[in-house]
Amino acid sequence: MFFNKPSEHRFRKTMRDIVFLFMILLTFRAVSYQHYLIPSGSLIPTLNVGDFVMVNKAAYGYSRYSLPQHLNLFSGKIFMTKTPQIGDVIAFANPKNTKMDYIKRCVGLPGDRVQLRQGKLYINGQVCQYKRVENYKTTDSKGKTVEYHCYEETLPNGVKHIIMRTEDSSDGLFMDPRNNTEEFVVPAGHYFGLGDNRNQSQDSRYPNPGFVPIEYIWAKAELICFSVEFSFAGEKWNPLTWHKLRLKPRWTHIGKKII
């Protein structure tokens, strides 16, 4: 039995369809939704290392930081119909190093006054409300179970979410500069990002990244689409130890809405 080879015309049509589909996928990723892998624990317990988060790139309009490789096709923001609100979890390019993307919770709008006193967040002089909830449990590098104190924090606009503090002693609350900051006044066109893991977050309390200009904010986090817990007891440069990598899905996180 003999089979005819695909014609040159059919081959060109197939390649054209593949390229067209690829362009559609790239366009969707550039202007709509894309996944973002959480690389650090700054938003624990809301987001954990290994969470794959779906972020909405259209939420606050588009800037060059919304585009692949930060293509400099235009300046400022376009198609911006909404701005970040208190409580939103925002993804942004670090203004001090745009090769790095951060994800934090917005707790300060332009003109707002933001301060932490004894571990409590104050926005425009109004203290957030706190309710103790179940401890967050995890394992350290030695496999030992560690527990951290968690609280439900209610922001002045009513948004509720869980925060974690790694130090609740009197010295930690009264002396730790992470729990006792100056009063920050958010400049016009900027926002204040803060981690839910209050004692383990590089956020707007520090000069790097500092306040976040609106054009650097490129998405709003909305949903955990997949989550995996992993550990590795080997050496990353030694292939003979790679079998020590352990992956375990976090089933309770998958499909969880981000608030």
N, C-alpha and C positions, 0 to 999 in steps of 0.2 A: 504494500500500500504506500502511495506517495502523498506527501502533504505539500501544498503550495506555500512558498515563503510569503510572509506578509508583504504587501506592496509598499513601495516607498511612501505613497500617499497615506496609507493607513498608519505607518510608523510616525510620520510627521503629525498626523492628527492626534495620536496617542500622546506624543511628547507635548503637543500644544495643550492638551487637556490637563496633563500633569503639572505643567508650568502654571496654568490658569488656577488650578486648585491650590497650588503652593502660594500663589500671590494672594488668593482669598484668605488663606490661613494667616499669612503674614499681616495682612490688612486688619483682620479681626484681632490679632494679638496687639497690634499697634494702637488701635482706636477703641477697643472694647474691653474685654476681660483677658487677663493672663494669670498664671499661677506664680506664686512667690514662695520660695522655701525659706522658712524661718531659721536663720543661722545661729541665733543666740537666745539666751534666756531672759532678755530684758522685759518681756511682756508676760512671763509666767505669773499667775496660772492661766491667763487668758489664752496665750499662745505659747507652745512649747517648741523646743528645738526638734526639727523633724516634721513639723506641721507644714503641709502644702496648702497655702491660702489662696483663694480666688480674690483678686483685687479688681475693682471697677475703675478703669482708666478714664472713663467719661464723667465720673462723678463731679470733678471740679474743673472741667475743661482741659485743654492741652497746652503744654509748653514743649520746648526742645527736650526736656527730661522725660517726656512721655514716649519719645521716639527711640528706636534702636540706635545704640552708639551716640545718643544725645545729638542727633543730626541738627545742625544749626540752620534750620530752614526758616525760622521766624523768631521774633523776640516776644517776651511777655507771655500772656495767656490768650488763647482763642476759645470760642464756644464755651465760655465759663458762665453758667447759669446759676451755680451754687458755689458757696465757699465752705470750707471746713467748719463744723460746729463743735461745741464743747462735748467731749465724749467720743467723737469719731476716732477710729484707728486709722492713721494716715501713713502712707508710704511716701518717702521723699529722698531725693539725692542730698547727701551731706554737703552743705554749702562750703565746707572747708576742704572737702575731697569728693568731688562729684563722681568718682569711680565707685564710691561706696553708697549703697542704698540702706536707709534706716526705716524702721517701722515703729511708731510710737502712738500714744494716745494724745489727742489734742485736748489741752486743758486751758489754753489761753488764746483769745482772739486779739486782733489789733486794738491797742489801748487798754487791755486788761492788766490788772495787777495780780501777780501770781507769787505765792510764797508757801514754804513748808515750815511749820512750827511744831516741834515735838512729834514729827511724823505725820501730822495732819495737814491736808492741803487747804489753803485759803485762796479764794478767787474773788478779787475786788473786796477784800475784807470779810467775806462770808466763808465760814468754815464748812467744809463738807461733813456729811454725817457718816458715822461708822458703826457697823454691827459685826461683832465677831462671828466668824463662820468656821467650818471644819478646817483643820490644819491641812496644808499641802505636804504630801509625802513623796520623797524621791530617794534615790540612792546616790551615794558619792562615788568617787573613783575607786574606792576599796570595796564597794558592794554593800556598804553599811546604810541602813535606812536613816534618813534625816527628815525632820519635820520642821516646817516653817509656819509662823502665825499668819493667818489670812483674815481679811475683813471685807465686808461689802461696803463699798464707798458710794455714796449718793452725791452726785455733783449738784451744783446749785440749780441746774435746769431739769433735775429729776432723773437723769441717766444713772443707772445703777450698774456696777461691775465689781469684780473681785480684784483686790490688790494683795500683795504679799510683802511682809517685812521680815528680813533675816535677823533683825536685832530688836527685841522689845524690852530690853533692860532699861533701867532708869538712866544709866550712863549713855546707852545707845540713843534714847529718845531726846535727852537733854544736851548731850555733848557732840553727837555725831553730826558733822556739817551736812551730810546728805539728808538728814531729817530736820535741819534748821538752816534755812537759806536766807539770803537777803530777799527783799521784795523786788521782783522783776517787773518792769513795765514793758509790755510787748509793743515794739515799734509799729508804726503804720505799715500795712502790707505784709506783716509777719505773723507767725503763730508759735505757740509754745508747746513742744512735745515732751511727754513724760512717760516713763516706763511704769507698768503695773507692778513689776518687781522692783520696788522702790530703792532698795539698797544695792542693786546689781544692774544699773542701767546708765549708759552714757547718753544723756539727753540734754534738753535745753537748760538744765541747771549749770552746765559746764560750757566753757568757751567753744569747745568742739563737741557737738555741732552748733550750739548756741540757738538763737531764734531762727525760725525757718521761713524764708521768703516764700510767698505764695507760688511763684513760678517754679520752685523746686519741688513742690508737692505734686506728685504725678498719679496718685491713685488712693482709693478708699478700700480698706480690707473689709470683706463682707461675709466670707464663708470659708470654713476649713473643708477642703474637698478630699484630703487624704492626710493621714498622720501615721508616722512610724517611729518607734523608739529604737534606738540603736546603741550598741556598745562595741568597743573594739579593744581587746587586750593585747594586740600584737604590735608590730612595728610597720608603719605605713610604707616604708621604703623596702620592706622585706616581704616579697611575695609568698615566702614559705609560711608566714604567719597570718596571711589574709583569711585563712579559714576560721580565725577567731572572731570574725565579725558576726554579730548577732543582730537580727532585725525582727522586730515584733510590732505588728500593727496596733495602734491605739483605736480600737473599734468605737469607743465612746466619744471620740473627738470627731470622727468622720461625719460630715454633713452638719456640723454644729455652726449655728449663726454667730457671728462675732458681734458682741455688744460690749 
